Amino acid sequence: MICAACRMDLGRPERIGRRDTCPQCAGDLRTCRQCRHYDPRSRDGCREPQAERVLDPTRANFCDYFSAPEAPAPVTSAGGAPDARAELDRLFKR
């Protein structure tokens, strides 16, 4: 799992609680941005149709559908958009 705030590799934690934070930046870990269902292009930012709407995807929440992603989140540029080169390298496993 990669911290969405500072990009630190956190390994594969067994369970992520609502109060868990990143040891490097102290950012919340149980957030929409850390979930495998998170998709900012989807309605309400989530691909899980039964999940309740969360107003701030960067803050800890109580979503019952939270699940750590299988693969690391894409590297983002300063503007927050995915870095195209890094995404292609990951896709083609360079």
N, C-alpha and C positions, 0 to 999 in steps of 0.2 A: 504494500500500500504506500502511496506517495502522498505526502501532505499537500493539499491544494493551495495552502498559503505560502509555504517556503520551499516546496519541492523536495523535502528531505525524505529519503527512503526509510520507511518505518518497518519494513519487513512484512510478515504476514501475521498480524495479531489475531488471536483466536476469537476474541470478542471485543467489541468496541462499545463502551458505555457512554451515556449522555454527558458525563463530566470529564471524559478522557480528553487530554490535550496533547499537542505535539511537544516533545521534549526540547525541541530547538526554538520554536517561535511562540509556543503556548497557545496556538490557534486551536479552536474546537475541532475534534475529529469526527463526531457523529453529526455531520451536516449533509445537506442535499448534495453539495458539490463533491463530497467524498463517496456518494452512493452510486452503485452501478445503474440505478434507474434514472439518474439525473440526466436531463437533456434540455438545455435552455431553449431549444427550438420547439419543444413539445408544449402542449397546453399545461399551464401551471408549472412548467419546468420538470415534469416527471413523466416517465413512460409507464408507471404503475397506475392503472385506471382507478383503483380503489383508494389510493393514498389521498389524505386530506391536503389541501393547499397549505404551503409554508410560505410566509411572506418574505423571510430573509434566508436564502439558501446558504449563506456563509456562517450562520449561527447554529449552535446545537439545538436539536429538536427531539420530539418524542415519537417520530414516525415509526409505525410498526413494521413497515416494509423496508427499512434500511438494510442494505447489504453491501459489504465492501466489494469493490470492483475486482474482477479476475485479473485484469491487466492494468498497468499504471495509466493514469490519466495523461492525455497528450501534453507535451511541453508547450507553454504559452509564451507569447512575446510580451513586450511591455504593455501593449494595448489590451491584452487579455485574450486575443484571438489565438487559436492553435497555430503553432509554428509549422508551416507546410512542409518544410524539409524534414523536420524531426518526425512528423506524422508519416511521411512517405517512407522514411528509413525504418520506422517501426513496422509499417505495413509490409514492406518487402524484406524485413529482417536483415538489414545491412549492418 
